[in-house]
Amino acid sequence: MTLNDVQPRRRSRLAAAFSRLEGPQTMGRGPGFWAGFLVVVALASAYPLFSDGYTVGNTVYFFTWTFMAMGLSLIWGYGGALSFGQTAFFGLAGYTYGVLTINIGVEYGFTLVALLLAMLVAGALAALIGYFLFFGRITGVFLGIVTLSITLVFERFMAQTAGPQWAIGSARLNGYNGMSGMPPLTIPWPSGDIVLYPDIALYYVVLGLVVLVYLGLRMLVNSRFGNVLVAIRENPERAEMLGYDIRKYQLGAFVIGAMLAGLSGVLYTAWGQYITPSSMSITAAALPIVWVAVGGRSDLTATLVGTLVVLGGFQALTIYGSQYALIVMGALLVATVLVAPEGIIAAIAKLPARLRARSQKGESV
């Protein structure tokens, strides 16, 4: 095989990969959609130029949660497996990052290594749990109950680690007081390390990660893996009769979703230099379900937009009291299930097409 033969094959593979950015499993395609996407990214990139550092850092907080939401969309929206375990993987990765960086430090870019290791730990736990869940044929509401139970057990365990004996090296777990003192993400640089405090630099790093993960997941769900995953969601028996081992696909989605939740956990921990068991409470476990359901669990774009909108509204409501914010979130979830089960953002996005179809139908009659 010559070099001239290899290069066209590589180009065709790249073209095939990029073609998966548009597909039947995701909304939005064509020049109009991608032009709008570029405009949104450009506006988001320009946002720090017109805002103060505190507000920019607060915006990073919103972005950190989107990875967990997109992972849940993959597990639940595309795979049909409702999981309350995202916050368990979120917390596990956050604590892992804290333990590693407090004990080893930040030299030579170790915080980035710790980020990857924490995600791998979350993925390894998800692989272990998912193996028993999916290969044990636990589905439906029972899957949600088991994952919620695992999350709450982990939260209760971490809550009772307040004593001085609960330490890993120099890292004190501190029970409900939470672990603190872990360093922020640090990028090694020849002229001096770049410390990513909750400010403009961290904003651009996390924004870039959001864009990359979003595009990568679009490619994934429009690939063979994503098509099979949707087939399993629609009719698992039929997918199995066609020769697919549905357990492997469900397990794969579960692990990827857990690693994305772990990414959220690490970014949150590095952002605030703090992690607490309350991040894995029953309230925390339920909130991602609300974000994804309201946006539209079966579409990544709707999930991403819905999560940012709901998080912004939730923070605005907490000014008047967190209890009111939780009541509104619960009411919003009930309204979504009753009025727009496919998700409010997804329903709004599909409204013009439905109106055109209705208009054409009326004209034909």
N, C-alpha and C positions, 0 to 999 in steps of 0.2 A: 504493500500500500504506500503510495507516495504522499508527499505533503499537499499536493494539489487535490488529492482525494479527501484528505482529512479536513481541510479548511471548509469546503462546502458542507460537510456533515456537521461541523461545529456550528456553522451559521444556521443551518436548518434546525438544529436542536435549540439554539437560542431563540429563533423565530417561533418555534413551537412553544417554548416556555413563556415567552411574552404574549403569545396569543391566548394563553390561559388567563391573562388579566381580564379578558372578557369571555364570558361563558354563561351557560344556562343557570348556574348556581349563584350568580351575583347580579344585583341590579347595577345599571349604569354601564353604558357602552357607547362607542362612537366618539367622534371628535368633540362633540358638545360636552359630553360628560368629562372627558379628560382635560379639556380646556378649563372647565369649572374646577376640576380637581387641582390643576396647577395654580389657578387664581387663589383658591383657598390656602394652599401651601405657601404661596407668596405672601398672602396677607398674614398668615400665622408667623412667617419668618420676619416680617416687618413689624409685628406687634411690639417687641421689646423696644423698638426705636421711639415709640409713642407712649410708653408706660414707665412707671417707676419699678425699681428692683424688687420691692416687696410684692407688688401685684404680679410681676412676672414669676417670682418664686412660688406664689400661691397658685398660679396657673399650672406649674409643674405638678403640683399635688393632684390636680384633675387628670393630667395626662398619665400619671403613674397607674391609675386604676383601669385605664382602657385596655391594657394587656390582659388582665384577668377577665374582663368582660368579653373580649374577642375570643379568648380561650373557651369561655363558657358557651359562647355562640357556636363554636366548633363542636363541643361535646353535646350540647343540648339541642341547639337549633338545627345543625346539620346531621348529627348522629342520633338524635332522639333520646338521649340518656340524660335525664334531669339529675344534676349533681349539686349537692350542697357542700362539696369538699374543697371548693376553690380557696376559701379562706384558710383552711388547714395548710394547704401548700404555700399560700401567701405567708402565713406565720412561720412555717418551718424554714422557708428560704430566708426570711428576715432574720430569724434567730441564728441560722447558720452563718449568714454574712457577718453578724455581730460577733459571734464567737471567733471566727477566723481572723477578722481584721483586728479585734482587740488583742488577740494573742500574738499575731504575726506582724501586724503593722501595715504600712502603706508603701513601703519601699519597692522599687522596681515594678510599679504598677500592680501590686498584689491585690488591690481592691477590685480590679477588673477580673483577675483570676478568681477571687472570692465570689464575685457575681456569677461567673460561669459554674463554679463548684456548687453554689447554693441552688442554682436552677437544676443542676444534675441530681442533687440530693432530693429535690422535690419530684423530679421525674422518676427517680428510682423508687421512692415511696409509692408514687402513683402506679408504677408498673407492678409492684408487689400487691397493692390493694386491688388494682384493676384486674390482675390475673384471677384472683379468687372471686371477684364480682362477676366478670364477664364469662370466664370459663366455668363458673358455677351457675351460669344462666340466671343471675339475679337481674331482673329488669323492672321497669315501671316504677311504681311508687316505692317498692322495696329498695331499689337502688338509691332513691332520694333519702330514705330513712337511714340506710346504712352509712352513706356518706355524711349525713348530718350528725349521726352518732359518733363517727370517727372525729369529726371536727370538734364536737363538744367535749369529748374525752380528752383530746389534745389540749383544748382550752383550759379544762379543769386541772389537768396535770401541771401545766405551766403556771397556773394561778397559785399553786401551793409550794412553789419553789422559792419562797421568800428568805429562807434561812441561809446563813453563811456557808453551810455545807453544800448548797446548790450552786456550784460554780464549776466551770470548765476552764481550767487554767486560770487566767486573770479575769475571765468574763463571768460576772455574777448575773444569774438569771433574774433574781429580784422579784419573783412572783408578780402580783398585780401592780407593783410599782414599775415594772417593766425594765428591760435592759437599756442602758444608755451608755454614751461615751464612745460608740463606734465611729470611726472616721467616715467622712463623705467619700464618694468616688474620687479617685485621683488618677489623672492621665499623665504618664511619664513624658517629659519633653526635654529636649537638649538644653534649652535655656532656663529650665526650672519646671517642676511639676505643676500641672494645672489642677487645682483643687476645685471640684464642682460643688460649691455651696449652692443653696437654693436661690439662684440668681440667673443671670442671662446665659452663662456658659452651660449650666445644667439644663436650662430650657431648650437650647438648641440641640443638645445631645438627646434628650428625651423626645423632642419633636421628631428628630431624625429616626429614632427607634420606632416611634408610632407609625411613621410613613412606611418604613421598611417592613415591619411586621404586618401591617395592613395589606401591602402589595404581595408579600410572601404568602399570606393566607388566601388571598384571592387566587393566586396561582394554584395553591394546594386544593382548594375546594372545587376548582374547575378542572382538576386533573382526574385521572382514573380513580385515585383514592377518594376524592371528594364525591364523584358520581356514585361510587359504590356506597359511600357513607349515607348519602341521601336515599339511595335505594333501600338501605337497611332501615332508615327512619320510616319510610313509607310502607314497607312490607318486608320485615325480616325473614319470614318464612320463604317468600318468593326469592329473595336474594340468596338464601342458603341453597335453595333448590337449583339455582343457576350455577352453583359450584363455588361460591365465595364463603370463606370462613369468616363469618360476621364477627366472631369474637376478637379476631386479630385486628380488624378495622376499628372496632369500638375501643379496644385497648390502646391502639395507636393514637386515636383522637383524644382519649382520656389523658395519656401521657403528655402529648403536646399541649393540651389545655392546662395541665398542672404546671408544666414548665413556664408557660406564659404567666400563670398566677404567681409562680416563684419570682419571675422577673418583676412583676408589680411589687411583691414583698420586699425585694432587695432595693428597688428604687425608692420605695416609700421609707424604708429604714435608713438608707443613705441620705435621703432628703431631710428627714427630721432628726437623724442620729438617735433614733429611739424606736423601740418595738415593745408592745405590751400584749398580754393574753386577750385583752378586750377586742383586739383586731380579729379574733377567731370566735367571738361570741355568737349567739343565735341571731342577734340583730345583724351583725356583720355578715353572717353567712347568708342571710335572706336578701340583703340589699343588692348584690350582683344579679339575683334573679329578677328583681324589679327593674334594674337598668336594662337588662337584655330583653325582658318581656315587653317593656314599654317601647323600646326602640324598634325591635323586630328581630326575634332570635334567629330567624332563618336567613338573615342577610347581614354580612359583615359591615357594610356601609351604614345600614340602619342601626346596627348595634353600636357602632362607634359614635355616630351622631347622637343617638338617644342617650348613651351613657354620659356624654359631656353635657347635654341639656339637662338631664335629671340631676346630675351632680351639682351643676350650677344652681338649679332651683333649690336643691336640698340645702346647700350652704346658705343661700339667701333666707330660707325659712328658719334655719337654726338661730338667726338673729333674734327671733321672737320666742325661741325655746325649742330644744331638740325634740321634745315630746310632740309638738305640733308638726314638725317636719316628718316624724315617723308616721303620724296619723295620715298626713297627706300622701306619703309614699304608699301606704297600705291602700288608701282610697284610689290612688292612681292605678295600682296593680289590679284592683277589682274592676275598675272602669275599663281598663285595657282588655281584660279577659272577657267582659260582657259585650263591649262595643267594637273593639278592634283586636281580636285574638291574634292576628298576624303582626301586631305592633303598630303603635300610633305613627311613628316616623315612616315605617314601611307603607302604611295605608295612605299617608299623605303623598309619598313619592309615586305611588301607583295610581293616584286619583286622576291625573290628566289622561293617562292611557284609558282608564275605565270610562271617563266622560266622552273621549273620542269614540270608543267602541259603542257606547250607548247612542251617541249622535248618529253614527253610521248605520246602526241597526234601525233607528227611527226613520232615516232617510230611505232605507231599502224597503221599509214597510209602506 
